[in-house]
């Protein structure tokens, strides 16, 4: 047991050492992270199902969803990517942990960062608890009376998660900068398992549903923080013990004399990096603010729809963005822009390869999926229909949401945090403008849409605006760096996009046809619905794979060759 624990936190995998061949290492690392993410998302889905069953989709559920909105944003910002993405890129640039002396430097800078990050986060948490009524007024301006008081109380219960998420992000960044992905990948599994335990307490009547889910968020964050810091301390100490005899040169001087100054350098780009990476959360927050003044229950419907979107997003965009960041940062620091473009192109191609069929699949089986997962207890058929409409309106933005993770990783690796922040502001402005225009047009009868569809459609438009601005930022950064490669080298080819689009269309049509056939054949409820969903998803995946093979897609052929190779071992 001890040996397996040591390997968990001290093995040194190859993404940094083998950065010269990023496509192979990227796919392998992303696949490993995808397995961890799948387990985490399934546990999270169970947690959200229990919330739907216990809280339903009325005013009480709106208050809980609004209170959980900010902690979930903090989780995306701090605990699952944005802060750790900025810190990882900065640590790789400042410390160069691919060298022995750089790993010594990393340990000392990490300790300095813990102090400089922990104190402000503690102060901000205390201020947020005191200012919870004003924060809730901004999150849900349409709330009033008991609903607002309930939301403020629940928000205060889950705000301590912000401190835990920020400190956990530092542990994640330290591990990622060393090329260690296993423990950060497993930590969300532990987070969701802890939160699910509190949901179980609510189901047993030990706690009211609202406080149980709010407290579960805070306690799960503390557990995740403890695990990641334990792993980071062991990993950094192991590197320092192995590198102490080699601490020479510039990095040794930095580690011995200036860890505080280097920590401030790492943090200097963090606000801008955070602002750039938080665009999806800010767009969804703006959409929720619009929804709070529309149909009652719409805030909760948006929340449940977002939870379903997290499954493909976590398996595709987050994993590929996380896996590519250390290698992209190292390649950018060394000025190897051709390899940089190849690594980014691979990440974007794989992202679209998987996110396009995920979008088509959610369109095909979204309505019965919502009904099967959430339509129990306090969650009635009307709430299921509202959640399905919110999910369908969110689907056009899913490919942009997934691709932006890799684009943000590339921009952060090139040191373009300020421009990514501007792209986030533009995305939020576009969300608010498009949302207001859609609501006005629907109310005036100019568009044949329900006003409830306006917030998710506006959020998708904002995400596509950010995609365009990130691509523009990438081109400018490469030109300023003297790179001989252009934007075309960083993007998938047109033929690959055509193959992926046709395969996604085949997957969606096959899954939809099977689902319709199952609904005609039976009532598709209970076990029959679960069987119909399973067959529809399996049929869609089969159609997607066969279409890619028929079109001779290189990625699918490589996957099949890899499977045959493993089968003969």
Secondary structure, DSSP 8 states (H G I E B T S, - for coil): -HHHHHHHHH---STTTTGGGHHHHHHHHHHHHHHHHHHHHHHHHHHHHHHHHHHTTSHHHHHHHHHHHHHHHHIIIIISSHHHHHHHHHHHHHH-TTSHHHHHHHHHHHHHHHHHHHHHHHHHHHHHHHTHHHHHHHH-TT--THHHHHHHHHHHHHTTHHHHHHHHHHHHHHHHHTT--HHHHHHHHHHHHHHHHHHHHHHTTSS-HHHHHHHHHHHHHHHHHHHHHHHHHHHHHHHHHHHGGG--HHHHHHHHH-HHHHHHHHHHTHHHHHHHHTHHHHHHHHHHHHHTTSSTTHHHHHHHHHHHHHHHHIIIIIHHHHHHHHHHHHHHHTT-HHHHHHHHHHHHHHHHHHHHHHHHHHHHHHHHHHHHHH-STT--HHHHHHHHHHHHHHGGGHHHHHHHHHHHHHHHHTT-HHHHHHHHHHHHHHHHHHHHHHHHHHHTTSSSS-GGGHHHHHHHHHHHHHHHHHHHHHHHHHHHTT-S--HHHHS--HHHHHHHHHHHHHHHHHHHHHHHHHHHHS---THHHHHHHHHHHHHHHHHHHHHHHHTT-HHHHHHHHHHHHHHT-
